[in-house]
């Protein structure tokens, strides 16, 4: 091989490495923004502020949960992995944090329930029932995502060479739609979020590079404008039901996909302007923020409502946000230590 050819090969490899680094940094920034949106949304619900304009403004990032499945799909390998090894690695990454923080959330709930003379046995039974029907405990509801993503990744790795991926997406859409029509209202939620999660996971794998092309971006902008003007539709992914009754369920999929693509492109181009806000750092440690923010929020709410003489919704939200800014980074530091990292899937 000539020197010129060697230099050209090195140049191309360096460019690919730079692009990969930029893309990873972009995704960390997006993850940081969407984790903040999720936590803030949960805390506003805890404060009974769902009817406020501020809460409704969060719907601008209506695609935030599909994005996390989509992002995981972007890192899906091109070839099927060894089934047993992949099962073990995903168990360490998702199931261990799921179990550990489900128990932690329940223990926090028990601490707050004892002074109120609630039945401990009843609380435990309710938590078990919640896991069976929804995929998570009542006191750490967001953990449904870890369990669902585990099954999404493991099941797709198993069937990826057995069925055409677009046919699989069509089948999943039919099942998800049937779940929305006939099952979701009965409180059985895991089937719906598994199907929609796998759909976005596959789309992330298919579009990880195409999403940054001009034609795909323009098409996504058109889809957002068309659906947003005619019939904006938002689905609560956990339960697989419409957030607002006037939406059309099936439109949520192209609407969310278009939102994901447009937002990824926006952050790609303005990411440098956001580098001073440590959003990428939040994105890199999003697992810790995800698994612990909810039970901590419930704990703060419980003490505030119990001991405040004049409860105020907005005051409580301030306390939750202060706790978030102070405690969550500290907890992140603790769980990133070698002895604790296994509990967050590392």
Secondary structure, DSSP 8 states (H G I E B T S, - for coil): --HHHHHHHHHHHHHHHHHHHHHHHHHHHHHHHHHHHHHHHHHHHHTT-TTSHHHHHGGGGTTHHHHHHHHHHHT--SS---HHHHHHHHIIIIIHHHHHHHHHHHHHHHHHHHTTT--HHHHHHHHHHHHHHHSS-GGGGGGHHHHHHHHHHHHHHHHTTTS-HHHHHHHHHHHHHHHHHHTGGGT--HHHHHHHHHHHHHHHHHHTTGGGSHHHHHHHHHHHHHHHHHH---EETTTTEESSTTS-TTHHHHHHHHHHHHHHHHHHHHGGGGGGGTHHHHHHTHHHHHHHHHHHHHHHHHHHHHH-SS--HHHHHHHHHHHIIIIIHHHHHHHTSTTTGGGGT-
